[in-house]
């Protein structure tokens, strides 16, 4: 008994498919580039002129936005807050700077893209892969292509595009130049002196407790404690309080005379009470941590450690020099007073620092 069986095996299908490939050629052959389709701007000069005006408009808007950036920097005060939906309450200066600079940069990019897509040559040119190092022939060809591309871009022929592009690119860097104002004015002599510099032996300035807002007597400073003070006359509701306290902040510590290691530092104090700047000499953080047993003051920001019993000498951390010390004594009523400014500028080092 015979059966008519069709061969449905994978081998049979493979053989059939292989024969089809052989008949129709290699399916992975390079199909080549599709036929080039001209853009409207390639065949319609009015469309090209319209695209040129659009690109130029974007560059002009970029220039206006840069001018707006500079104007915003001058017009808006740094502390002005405005309500903008849906952002809520924001800094008027930051919002204006961000929007104008963003528009300036966006319009340059959008203008360049629109220019490339509508007016520059869009012919596709295949290139074979070649070694990274080019020979003389390839280099000459690249230079020629660059010249051809420059000519086809219309950069030399389309003066409106060229001039507006140059204008917008020339103005944008001014935004960075204007930002240099954030560095502030030159310090001149401002960093050399604090609010204590008005104190003299004849007209001392009282030390005011930061917590009680009252003058302090020597007996108020307990041995092993750390007390913070400010100069008399510096009120917390003053408009420049934060700027002043950043230089004038003082910390008082009382150390047993037998534990003092630096005689000069002891002479600047009174009966074991020493007055040091509270501002760390590394980056200006406020120091508030104190070890009674070791007399070490620790900056919480970067762990700079100062030995208050040894003239606030740096014993650990990145701080570059000791904490400045204030000369103090008592007046006729027994209140602690300063008779002069710190023995050196407070805070971190800076170029104009005398030492």
Residue frames relative to the residue before (quaternion, step in Angstrom):
aa qw qx qy qz dx dy dz
X 1.0000 0.0000 0.0000 0.0000 0.00 0.00 0.00
X 0.1656 -0.8106 0.5581 0.0637 3.57 -0.72 1.06
X 0.2046 -0.7715 0.5940 0.1007 3.58 -1.21 0.67
X 0.3531 -0.7078 0.5724 0.2162 3.57 -1.10 0.76
X 0.0152 0.8354 -0.5454 0.0665 3.63 -0.07 1.29
X 0.2916 -0.7446 0.5764 0.1682 3.59 -0.83 1.03
X 0.3965 -0.7180 0.5210 0.2362 3.60 -1.00 0.78
X 0.0033 -0.8226 0.5664 -0.0497 3.55 -0.25 1.35
X 0.3512 0.7663 -0.4813 0.2404 3.59 1.19 0.32
X 0.6358 -0.5280 0.3922 0.4039 3.63 -1.22 0.44
X 0.6135 0.5598 -0.3612 0.4239 3.58 1.07 -0.71
X 0.6553 0.5219 -0.3148 0.4461 3.52 1.01 -0.82
X 0.6481 0.5083 -0.3145 0.4719 3.55 1.02 -0.87
X 0.6417 0.5333 -0.3268 0.4438 3.57 0.99 -0.83
X 0.6522 0.5120 -0.3188 0.4592 3.54 0.95 -0.82
X 0.6459 0.5206 -0.3158 0.4606 3.54 1.06 -0.83
X 0.6629 0.5063 -0.3028 0.4610 3.58 0.96 -0.93
X 0.6336 0.5423 -0.3287 0.4433 3.53 1.05 -0.83
X 0.6493 0.5131 -0.3272 0.4562 3.55 0.99 -0.73
X 0.6248 0.5324 -0.3389 0.4597 3.57 1.10 -0.71
X 0.6303 0.5267 -0.3325 0.4634 3.58 1.03 -0.83
X 0.6537 0.5190 -0.3181 0.4497 3.51 0.95 -0.90
X 0.6716 0.5048 -0.3014 0.4509 3.58 1.06 -0.75
X 0.7793 0.3542 -0.1762 0.4860 3.59 0.94 -0.89
X 0.5823 -0.6015 0.3795 0.3938 3.62 1.16 -0.05
X 0.7182 -0.4440 0.3305 0.4217 3.58 -1.39 0.00
X 0.3415 -0.7648 0.5018 0.2159 3.66 -0.56 1.08
X 0.6856 0.4679 -0.2905 0.4761 3.64 1.20 -0.29
X 0.3571 0.7404 -0.5005 0.2714 3.58 1.18 0.28
X 0.5799 -0.5850 0.4428 0.3541 3.57 -1.17 0.65
X 0.3170 -0.7814 0.5013 0.1940 3.59 -0.51 1.12
X 0.4681 -0.6754 0.4539 0.3445 3.59 1.24 -0.30
X 0.6230 -0.5471 0.4061 0.3842 3.55 -1.30 0.14
X 0.5058 -0.6275 0.4809 0.3452 3.58 -1.06 0.62
X 0.6518 -0.5113 0.3778 0.4135 3.53 -1.21 0.38
X 0.4711 -0.6872 0.4779 0.2784 3.56 -0.93 0.90
X 0.1649 -0.7751 0.6052 0.0760 3.55 -0.91 0.98
X 0.3740 -0.7422 0.5010 0.2412 3.62 -0.57 1.01
X 0.4388 -0.6639 0.5399 0.2744 3.52 -1.18 0.64
X 0.6588 -0.5071 0.3611 0.4224 3.52 -1.24 0.29
X 0.6625 0.5153 -0.3112 0.4458 3.55 1.02 -0.78
X 0.5958 0.5692 -0.3634 0.4347 3.58 1.23 -0.32
X 0.7840 0.3213 -0.1499 0.5095 3.58 1.10 -0.69
X 0.7364 0.3285 -0.2023 0.5558 3.58 1.27 -0.25
X 0.3359 -0.7758 0.5001 0.1876 3.57 -0.35 1.23
X 0.6079 0.5445 -0.3659 0.4474 3.60 1.09 -0.60
X 0.6357 0.5080 -0.3261 0.4812 3.59 1.03 -0.73
X 0.6362 0.5222 -0.3279 0.4638 3.57 1.03 -0.76
X 0.6536 0.4996 -0.3173 0.4717 3.58 0.97 -0.82
X 0.6326 0.5279 -0.3304 0.4604 3.57 1.04 -0.79
X 0.6526 0.4975 -0.3134 0.4779 3.59 0.96 -0.82
X 0.6236 0.5380 -0.3411 0.4532 3.57 1.05 -0.75
X 0.6635 0.4931 -0.3082 0.4708 3.58 0.96 -0.85
X 0.6334 0.5367 -0.3337 0.4465 3.60 1.02 -0.75
X 0.6607 0.4916 -0.3057 0.4779 3.56 0.95 -0.89
X 0.6565 0.5087 -0.3129 0.4607 3.58 0.92 -0.87
X 0.6185 0.5435 -0.3404 0.4542 3.57 1.06 -0.75
X 0.6393 0.5170 -0.3277 0.4655 3.59 0.99 -0.81
X 0.6598 0.4941 -0.3133 0.4715 3.59 0.95 -0.80
X 0.6419 0.5127 -0.3256 0.4680 3.60 1.02 -0.76
X 0.6272 0.5200 -0.3346 0.4736 3.59 1.00 -0.80
X 0.6165 0.5395 -0.3426 0.4598 3.59 1.05 -0.74
X 0.6554 0.5024 -0.3168 0.4665 3.59 0.94 -0.85
X 0.6595 0.5022 -0.3117 0.4644 3.59 0.94 -0.85
X 0.6419 0.5203 -0.3258 0.4596 3.57 1.03 -0.77
X 0.6319 0.5180 -0.3376 0.4673 3.60 1.02 -0.71
X 0.6332 0.5054 -0.3253 0.4876 3.57 1.03 -0.79
X 0.6371 0.5235 -0.3209 0.4659 3.58 1.06 -0.77
X 0.5949 0.5610 -0.3526 0.4551 3.57 1.09 -0.70
X 0.6857 0.4743 -0.2825 0.4744 3.57 0.83 -1.01
X 0.6547 0.5111 -0.3163 0.4584 3.58 0.96 -0.87
X 0.6345 0.5303 -0.3335 0.4527 3.61 0.98 -0.81
X 0.6347 0.5467 -0.3285 0.4363 3.55 1.00 -0.83
X 0.7017 0.4492 -0.2578 0.4893 3.56 1.10 -0.72
X 0.7128 0.5018 -0.2624 0.4139 3.57 0.93 -0.94
X 0.7737 0.3884 -0.2084 0.4551 3.60 0.69 -1.08
X 0.3789 -0.7008 0.5488 0.2531 3.61 -0.85 0.90
X 0.6147 -0.6104 0.3643 0.3418 3.53 -1.10 0.72
X 0.7388 0.4131 -0.2311 0.4796 3.61 1.12 -0.55
X 0.4523 0.6918 -0.4573 0.3281 3.62 1.22 0.21
X 0.1178 -0.7924 0.5980 0.0241 3.58 -0.78 1.10
X 0.0460 -0.7942 0.6059 0.0024 3.60 -0.91 0.93
X 0.4071 -0.6821 0.5466 0.2650 3.55 -1.27 0.41
X 0.0259 0.7854 -0.6154 0.0620 3.56 -0.76 1.08
X 0.3243 -0.7464 0.5520 0.1816 3.57 -0.67 1.12
X 0.6576 -0.2545 -0.7089 -0.0157 1.66 -1.82 1.73
X 0.3888 0.7580 -0.4576 0.2548 3.58 1.22 0.28
X 0.4244 -0.6789 0.4884 0.3471 3.56 1.09 -0.68
X 0.7496 -0.3404 0.2841 0.4914 3.57 -1.13 -0.66
X 0.0672 0.7980 -0.5891 0.1075 3.55 -0.64 1.18
X 0.6058 -0.5308 0.4393 0.3978 3.54 -1.32 0.24
X 0.4500 -0.6979 0.4882 0.2684 3.57 -0.74 1.03
X 0.6513 0.5215 -0.3198 0.4489 3.57 0.98 -0.81
X 0.6839 0.4829 -0.2978 0.4587 3.59 0.81 -0.95
X 0.6528 0.5144 -0.3184 0.4559 3.59 0.96 -0.83
X 0.6764 0.4914 -0.2984 0.4603 3.57 0.89 -0.91
X 0.6557 0.5060 -0.3159 0.4630 3.58 0.95 -0.83
X 0.6734 0.5053 -0.3007 0.4482 3.57 0.90 -0.91
X 0.6818 0.4885 -0.2971 0.4563 3.58 0.90 -0.89
X 0.6976 0.4730 -0.2935 0.4510 3.60 0.79 -0.94
X 0.6699 0.4762 -0.3133 0.4758 3.59 0.92 -0.81
X 0.6308 0.5334 -0.3317 0.4555 3.59 1.01 -0.75
X 0.6581 0.4947 -0.3095 0.4758 3.59 0.95 -0.86
X 0.6399 0.5394 -0.3301 0.4366 3.59 0.94 -0.86
X 0.7099 0.4423 -0.2653 0.4795 3.58 0.83 -0.94
X 0.6388 0.5345 -0.3314 0.4432 3.59 0.98 -0.82
X 0.6808 0.4987 -0.3025 0.4431 3.60 0.87 -0.89
X 0.6108 0.5214 -0.3606 0.4743 3.59 1.07 -0.60
X 0.6802 0.4819 -0.2903 0.4699 3.58 0.89 -0.91
X 0.6703 0.4922 -0.3040 0.4648 3.59 0.89 -0.91
X 0.6423 0.5246 -0.3232 0.4557 3.57 1.01 -0.79
X 0.6600 0.5039 -0.3100 0.4630 3.57 0.95 -0.86
X 0.6560 0.5006 -0.3141 0.4695 3.60 0.97 -0.83
X 0.6655 0.5009 -0.3076 0.4599 3.60 0.90 -0.91
X 0.6140 0.5442 -0.3301 0.4668 3.55 1.08 -0.75
X 0.6891 0.4861 -0.2849 0.4558 3.56 0.84 -0.98
X 0.7122 0.4752 -0.2651 0.4435 3.58 0.93 -0.87
X 0.7848 0.3519 -0.1802 0.4773 3.60 1.04 -0.61
X 0.8171 0.2870 -0.1239 0.4844 3.59 0.97 -0.73
X 0.6577 0.4853 -0.3307 0.4717 3.60 1.05 -0.58
X 0.6454 -0.5312 0.3781 0.3979 3.55 -1.22 0.46
X 0.1299 -0.8061 0.5745 0.0569 3.58 -0.99 0.88
X 0.3227 0.7441 -0.5207 0.2666 3.60 1.12 0.55
X 0.3399 -0.7344 0.5534 0.1975 3.56 -0.88 0.99
X 0.0648 -0.7966 0.6010 -0.0008 3.56 -0.84 0.99
X 0.2802 -0.7633 0.5514 0.1865 3.63 -0.53 1.06
X 0.0807 -0.7862 0.6120 0.0304 3.56 -1.11 0.69
X 0.4264 -0.6969 0.5169 0.2556 3.54 -0.89 0.93
X 0.5251 -0.6059 0.4831 0.3518 3.55 -1.14 0.59
X 0.0165 -0.8003 0.5988 -0.0263 3.53 -1.04 0.76
X 0.6677 -0.4804 0.3522 0.4465 3.61 -1.17 0.27
X 0.6335 -0.5541 0.3783 0.3854 3.56 -1.19 0.61
X 0.6971 0.4310 -0.2771 0.5015 3.58 0.92 -0.84
X 0.2481 -0.7938 0.5421 0.1204 3.57 -0.66 1.09
X 0.4089 -0.6885 0.5351 0.2690 3.51 -1.13 0.64
X 0.7381 -0.4225 0.2804 0.4451 3.55 -1.28 0.12
X 0.6417 0.5379 -0.3318 0.4345 3.56 0.98 -0.79
X 0.6649 0.4952 -0.3007 0.4714 3.58 0.97 -0.87
X 0.6457 0.5197 -0.3264 0.4544 3.57 0.94 -0.83
X 0.6488 0.5036 -0.3157 0.4751 3.55 0.99 -0.83
X 0.6439 0.5231 -0.3184 0.4587 3.56 1.05 -0.77
X 0.6338 0.5261 -0.3279 0.4627 3.60 1.03 -0.81
X 0.6519 0.5095 -0.3168 0.4637 3.56 0.92 -0.88
X 0.6543 0.5088 -0.3098 0.4659 3.54 0.99 -0.83
X 0.6454 0.5106 -0.3186 0.4704 3.57 1.02 -0.81
X 0.6264 0.5334 -0.3427 0.4535 3.57 1.02 -0.76
X 0.6583 0.4984 -0.3100 0.4714 3.56 0.94 -0.87
X 0.6447 0.5156 -0.3206 0.4645 3.54 1.02 -0.82
X 0.6567 0.5124 -0.3072 0.4602 3.57 0.96 -0.89
X 0.6415 0.5184 -0.3251 0.4626 3.56 1.00 -0.82
X 0.6611 0.4961 -0.3104 0.4695 3.55 1.01 -0.79
X 0.6934 0.4778 -0.2827 0.4593 3.59 0.95 -0.87
X 0.6025 0.5725 -0.3651 0.4195 3.60 1.13 -0.51
X 0.3982 -0.7293 0.4711 0.2961 3.55 1.19 -0.46
X 0.3189 0.7812 -0.4934 0.2113 3.58 1.23 0.24
X 0.7227 0.4124 -0.2472 0.4964 3.57 0.99 -0.78
X 0.7033 0.4775 -0.2677 0.4536 3.54 1.05 -0.76
X 0.7327 0.3699 -0.2216 0.5265 3.58 1.00 -0.82
X 0.2017 -0.8440 0.4886 0.0911 3.54 0.20 1.32
X 0.6115 0.5562 -0.3653 0.4280 3.59 1.03 -0.72
X 0.6526 0.5025 -0.3119 0.4736 3.57 0.95 -0.87
X 0.6755 0.5133 -0.2993 0.4367 3.53 0.83 -1.02
X 0.7052 0.4757 -0.2817 0.4440 3.58 0.79 -0.98
X 0.6747 0.4763 -0.3153 0.4674 3.60 0.93 -0.79
X 0.6167 0.5315 -0.3490 0.4641 3.60 1.05 -0.68
X 0.6642 0.4930 -0.3040 0.4726 3.57 0.88 -0.94
X 0.6505 0.5294 -0.3209 0.4400 3.58 0.98 -0.81
X 0.6879 0.4720 -0.2918 0.4678 3.57 0.89 -0.94
X 0.6665 0.4933 -0.3104 0.4649 3.60 0.97 -0.80
X 0.6544 0.5124 -0.3168 0.4570 3.59 1.09 -0.63
X 0.6934 0.4883 -0.2841 0.4472 3.57 1.05 -0.72
X 0.5931 0.6169 -0.3760 0.3554 3.60 0.95 -0.81
X 0.6598 0.5079 -0.3504 0.4288 3.69 0.82 -0.76
X 0.5370 0.6226 -0.4140 0.3907 3.59 1.18 -0.39
X 0.5543 0.6024 -0.3958 0.4162 3.60 1.17 -0.53
X 0.6765 0.4828 -0.2928 0.4727 3.57 0.94 -0.86
X 0.6261 0.5319 -0.3413 0.4567 3.58 1.05 -0.74
X 0.6569 0.5125 -0.3151 0.4545 3.58 0.94 -0.88
X 0.6160 0.5681 -0.3495 0.4191 3.59 1.06 -0.73
X 0.5291 0.6315 -0.4173 0.3834 3.60 1.17 -0.36
X 0.5277 0.6350 -0.4190 0.3778 3.58 1.21 -0.36
X 0.5746 0.6061 -0.3765 0.4009 3.57 1.18 -0.52
X 0.5570 0.5936 -0.4017 0.4195 3.57 1.21 -0.31
X 0.4347 -0.7270 0.4374 0.3021 3.55 1.28 -0.31
X 0.6537 -0.5008 0.3751 0.4257 3.57 -1.27 0.10
X 0.6476 -0.4933 0.3953 0.4254 3.55 -1.25 0.28
X 0.5373 -0.6679 0.4019 0.3221 3.60 -0.89 0.84
X 0.1569 -0.8066 0.5458 0.1640 3.57 1.17 -0.64
X 0.7863 -0.2808 0.2139 0.5070 3.61 -0.63 -1.08
X 0.4209 0.7581 -0.4386 0.2362 3.58 1.29 -0.09
X 0.7074 0.4567 -0.2722 0.4657 3.59 1.01 -0.74
X 0.5893 0.5919 -0.3672 0.4093 3.57 1.24 -0.26
X 0.7860 0.2646 -0.1128 0.5472 3.56 1.18 -0.56
X 0.2215 -0.7523 0.6069 0.1295 3.55 -1.26 0.49
X 0.7287 -0.4107 0.3055 0.4549 3.55 -1.30 -0.19
X 0.6012 0.5691 -0.3559 0.4337 3.58 1.28 -0.23
X 0.5279 0.6810 -0.4077 0.3023 3.62 1.19 -0.29
X 0.5906 0.5705 -0.3717 0.4331 3.58 1.27 -0.21
X 0.5534 0.6223 -0.3898 0.3931 3.56 1.27 -0.24
X 0.0001 0.7635 -0.6456 0.0158 3.55 -1.09 0.83
X 0.6559 -0.4931 0.3650 0.4399 3.63 -1.17 0.26
X 0.6780 0.4748 -0.2913 0.4796 3.60 1.10 -0.66
X 0.7913 0.1439 -0.0671 0.5904 3.60 1.10 -0.72
X 0.0466 -0.8373 0.5448 0.0036 3.60 0.38 1.21
X 0.3480 -0.7021 0.5803 0.2217 3.54 -1.35 0.34
X 0.4335 -0.7188 0.4874 0.2407 3.55 -0.84 1.03
X 0.4011 -0.6768 0.5649 0.2489 3.55 -1.22 0.63
X 0.1622 -0.8044 0.5694 0.0489 3.57 -0.66 1.17
X 0.4536 -0.6906 0.4991 0.2611 3.55 -0.83 1.06
X 0.4500 -0.7166 0.4652 0.2598 3.60 -0.77 1.03
X 0.6872 0.4840 -0.2906 0.4572 3.61 1.11 -0.56
X 0.7815 0.3242 -0.1660 0.5065 3.57 0.88 -0.95
X 0.3010 -0.7737 0.4928 0.2607 3.58 1.29 -0.42
X 0.5821 0.5505 -0.3806 0.4618 3.58 1.13 0.72
X 0.5995 -0.5491 0.4239 0.3992 3.59 -1.18 0.44
X 0.3095 -0.7616 0.5492 0.1499 3.54 -1.18 0.63
X 0.2726 -0.7196 0.6132 0.1784 3.52 -1.21 0.67
X 0.6747 -0.5106 0.3399 0.4105 3.55 -1.23 0.44
X 0.6748 0.5058 -0.3108 0.4385 3.59 0.97 -0.77
X 0.5595 0.6000 -0.3943 0.4141 3.59 1.26 -0.20
X 0.6594 0.4889 -0.3041 0.4833 3.59 1.20 -0.48
X 0.2199 -0.7991 0.5523 0.0894 3.56 -0.41 1.26
X 0.5305 -0.6314 0.4584 0.3314 3.58 -0.97 0.81
X 0.7853 0.2802 -0.2355 0.4994 3.56 -0.84 1.03
X 0.6324 0.5224 -0.3416 0.4589 3.58 1.25 -0.10
X 0.2738 -0.7230 0.6064 0.1858 3.54 -1.34 0.28
X 0.0497 -0.8093 0.5842 -0.0373 3.56 -0.65 1.17
X 0.2681 -0.7699 0.5624 0.1381 3.57 -1.04 0.81
X 0.0500 -0.8164 0.5747 -0.0279 3.55 -0.97 0.90
X 0.1861 -0.7383 0.6370 0.1204 3.54 -1.39 0.30
X 0.5890 -0.5818 0.4050 0.3880 3.62 -1.17 0.29
X 0.5798 -0.5745 0.4479 0.3649 3.54 -1.14 0.60
X 0.7505 0.3702 -0.2864 0.4666 3.56 -0.97 0.90
X 0.6311 0.4971 -0.3438 0.4862 3.58 1.23 -0.27
X 0.0874 -0.8306 0.5500 -0.0004 3.57 -0.27 1.30
X 0.5624 -0.6449 0.4118 0.3134 3.56 -1.06 0.79
X 0.6786 0.4709 -0.3050 0.4741 3.61 1.15 -0.42
X 0.4268 0.6893 -0.4740 0.3435 3.59 1.25 0.14
X 0.5550 -0.6441 0.4035 0.3381 3.63 -0.94 0.80
X 0.7553 0.3455 -0.2017 0.5191 3.60 1.08 -0.61
X 0.2482 0.8136 -0.5015 0.1577 3.60 1.21 0.41
X 0.6816 0.4997 -0.3070 0.4375 3.59 0.81 -0.97
X 0.6471 0.5100 -0.3220 0.4664 3.57 1.01 -0.75
X 0.6937 0.4797 -0.2826 0.4570 3.57 0.95 -0.84
X 0.6823 0.4870 -0.3096 0.4489 3.58 0.85 -0.91
X 0.5598 0.6038 -0.3865 0.4156 3.60 1.19 -0.45
X 0.7336 0.3425 -0.2264 0.5415 3.59 1.22 -0.38
X 0.7356 0.4699 -0.2333 0.4286 3.58 1.02 -0.81
X 0.4637 0.7117 -0.4471 0.2802 3.62 1.20 -0.39
X 0.1149 -0.8121 0.5717 -0.0214 3.52 -0.86 1.11
X 0.0924 -0.7659 0.6284 0.1001 3.57 -1.15 0.60
X 0.2130 -0.7860 0.5767 0.0652 3.52 -0.96 1.04
X 0.0037 0.7846 -0.6192 0.0310 3.53 -0.96 0.90
X 0.2209 -0.7670 0.5870 0.1354 3.57 -1.03 0.75
X 0.0581 -0.8036 0.5910 -0.0387 3.54 -0.68 1.21
X 0.5469 -0.6082 0.4586 0.3474 3.55 -1.00 0.79
X 0.5714 -0.6310 0.3940 0.3464 3.61 -0.85 0.94
X 0.6584 0.5275 -0.3211 0.4303 3.60 1.01 -0.69
X 0.6696 0.4974 -0.3010 0.4622 3.59 1.22 -0.38
X 0.5324 0.6370 -0.4119 0.3757 3.60 1.24 -0.23
X 0.2444 -0.8052 0.5312 0.0988 3.57 -0.79 1.06
X 0.7486 0.3487 -0.1904 0.5308 3.60 1.14 -0.56
X 0.3672 -0.7675 0.4843 0.2040 3.58 -0.46 1.20
X 0.6416 0.5258 -0.3324 0.4487 3.59 0.95 -0.78
X 0.6460 0.5056 -0.3150 0.4773 3.57 1.01 -0.79
X 0.6370 0.5315 -0.3271 0.4525 3.60 1.00 -0.80
X 0.6605 0.5137 -0.3131 0.4492 3.60 1.02 -0.77
X 0.6309 0.5189 -0.3380 0.4674 3.60 1.17 -0.48
X 0.6723 0.4750 -0.2939 0.4858 3.58 1.22 -0.39
X 0.3548 -0.7022 0.5667 0.2445 3.54 -1.33 -0.28
X 0.8518 -0.1068 0.0401 0.5113 3.56 -0.68 1.18
X 0.7483 -0.3961 0.2096 0.4891 3.60 0.95 0.90
X 0.5764 0.5538 -0.3872 0.4595 3.60 1.29 -0.03
X 0.0761 -0.8038 0.5899 -0.0046 3.57 -0.68 1.15
X 0.1915 -0.7817 0.5878 0.0821 3.57 -1.02 0.87
X 0.0060 -0.8097 0.5843 -0.0537 3.56 -0.52 1.23
X 0.5781 -0.5396 0.4728 0.3887 3.54 -1.29 0.39
X 0.4086 -0.7173 0.5184 0.2233 3.54 -1.03 0.86
X 0.6121 0.5849 -0.3309 0.4168 3.59 1.27 -0.30
X 0.4290 -0.7169 0.4926 0.2438 3.57 -0.65 1.15
X 0.4254 -0.7251 0.4887 0.2334 3.57 -1.00 0.83
X 0.5148 0.6124 -0.4420 0.4057 3.60 1.22 0.28
X 0.8014 -0.1480 0.1180 0.5673 3.61 0.38 -1.20
X 0.6660 -0.5710 0.2938 0.3797 3.60 1.18 0.43
X 0.3685 0.7202 -0.5135 0.2863 3.62 1.11 0.39
X 0.4931 -0.6470 0.4830 0.3240 3.61 -1.13 0.55
X 0.3154 -0.7491 0.5559 0.1737 3.57 -0.86 0.97
X 0.0519 0.8326 -0.5465 0.0733 3.58 -0.78 0.98
X 0.6396 0.5169 -0.3309 0.4629 3.63 1.23 0.00
X 0.0041 0.8209 -0.5670 0.0674 3.58 -0.77 1.06
X 0.2317 -0.7584 0.5975 0.1190 3.56 -1.01 0.91
X 0.4047 -0.7421 0.4790 0.2367 3.58 -0.53 1.15
X 0.7140 0.4919 -0.2847 0.4088 3.57 0.74 -1.04
X 0.7768 0.3374 -0.1807 0.5001 3.60 0.94 -0.83
X 0.3295 -0.7536 0.4876 0.2929 3.58 1.30 -0.38
X 0.4241 0.6899 -0.4710 0.3498 3.57 1.10 0.71
X 0.1919 -0.7407 0.6335 0.1153 3.55 -1.09 0.85
X 0.1683 -0.8118 0.5574 0.0435 3.55 -0.83 1.05
X 0.3309 -0.7142 0.5817 0.2051 3.55 -0.96 0.92
X 0.3916 -0.7601 0.4619 0.2357 3.65 -0.62 1.02
X 0.5943 0.6050 -0.3756 0.3739 3.62 1.14 -0.37
X 0.8341 -0.0051 0.0528 0.5491 3.59 0.68 -1.06
X 0.5506 -0.6899 0.3483 0.3156 3.56 1.26 0.59
X 0.2714 0.7224 -0.5793 0.2626 3.59 0.99 0.67
X 0.1434 -0.8092 0.5691 0.0283 3.56 -0.85 1.00
X 0.1294 -0.8001 0.5856 0.0138 3.55 -0.88 1.06
X 0.3173 -0.7258 0.5799 0.1905 3.58 -1.03 0.85
X 0.2639 -0.8058 0.5116 0.1390 3.59 -0.19 1.29
X 0.6325 0.5256 -0.3435 0.4535 3.60 1.14 -0.39
X 0.7386 0.3471 -0.1974 0.5431 3.56 1.30 -0.27
X 0.7076 -0.4720 0.2590 0.4576 3.56 0.86 0.98
X 0.5477 -0.6325 0.3793 0.3952 3.61 1.20 0.57
X 0.1939 0.7990 -0.5380 0.1861 3.56 1.03 0.80
X 0.4721 -0.6640 0.5027 0.2890 3.59 -1.08 0.78
X 0.0690 -0.8122 0.5788 0.0239 3.57 -0.73 1.05
X 0.7968 0.0415 -0.0397 0.6015 3.59 1.26 -0.14
X 0.7467 0.4306 -0.3006 0.4082 3.54 -1.19 0.58
X 0.6965 -0.5386 0.3224 0.3476 3.54 -1.35 0.15
X 0.4386 0.7020 -0.4736 0.3009 3.64 1.18 -0.15
X 0.4030 -0.7732 0.4535 0.1845 3.55 -0.96 0.90
X 0.8153 0.0472 -0.0159 0.5769 3.59 1.10 -0.48
X 0.6698 -0.5236 0.3350 0.4062 3.62 -1.21 0.40
X 0.5942 -0.5360 0.4505 0.3958 3.53 -1.32 0.24
X 0.4792 -0.6544 0.4906 0.3185 3.62 -0.90 0.84
X 0.2467 -0.7763 0.5673 0.1211 3.56 -1.11 0.72
X 0.3100 -0.7422 0.5732 0.1568 3.54 -1.15 0.77
X 0.3810 -0.7081 0.5409 0.2468 3.57 -0.95 0.85
X 0.0088 -0.8106 0.5838 -0.0443 3.57 -0.75 1.08
X 0.0028 -0.7505 0.6606 0.0163 3.51 -1.37 0.39
X 0.4715 -0.6393 0.4940 0.3535 3.63 -1.16 -0.44
X 0.4140 -0.6875 0.5313 0.2714 3.54 -1.18 0.55
X 0.7720 -0.3639 0.2441 0.4605 3.58 -1.29 -0.16
X 0.6931 0.4497 -0.2782 0.4898 3.60 1.12 -0.58
X 0.5702 -0.6229 0.3745 0.3830 3.60 1.25 -0.01
X 0.4828 0.6565 -0.4446 0.3718 3.58 1.25 0.21
X 0.4976 -0.6510 0.4871 0.3023 3.56 -1.07 0.74
X 0.0083 0.7970 -0.6014 0.0541 3.56 -0.88 0.99
X 0.3666 -0.6867 0.5797 0.2409 3.54 -1.31 0.44
X 0.2443 -0.7892 0.5508 0.1182 3.56 -0.99 0.83
X 0.8021 0.0593 -0.0557 0.5917 3.60 1.25 0.25
X 0.6394 -0.5220 0.3966 0.4018 3.51 -1.32 0.04
X 0.7088 -0.4011 0.3407 0.4697 3.57 -1.34 -0.03
X 0.5702 -0.6287 0.4129 0.3304 3.55 -1.14 0.63
X 0.7783 0.0371 -0.0582 0.6241 3.62 1.31 -0.15
X 0.6773 -0.4944 0.3273 0.4356 3.64 -1.18 0.37
X 0.4231 -0.7081 0.5093 0.2454 3.56 -1.05 0.79
X 0.7591 0.4239 -0.2802 0.4069 3.53 -1.32 0.27
X 0.7783 -0.3590 0.2470 0.4521 3.56 -1.35 -0.19
X 0.6092 -0.5420 0.4341 0.3830 3.53 -1.32 0.26
X 0.0089 -0.7654 0.6433 0.0196 3.57 -1.25 0.43
X 0.7235 -0.4929 0.2621 0.4060 3.55 -1.22 0.54
X 0.7488 0.4245 -0.2298 0.4542 3.55 0.89 -0.97
X 0.4073 0.7284 -0.4680 0.2906 3.59 1.28 -0.01
X 0.4678 -0.7189 0.4291 0.2830 3.62 -0.67 1.03
X 0.8040 -0.0386 0.0292 0.5926 3.60 1.13 -0.54
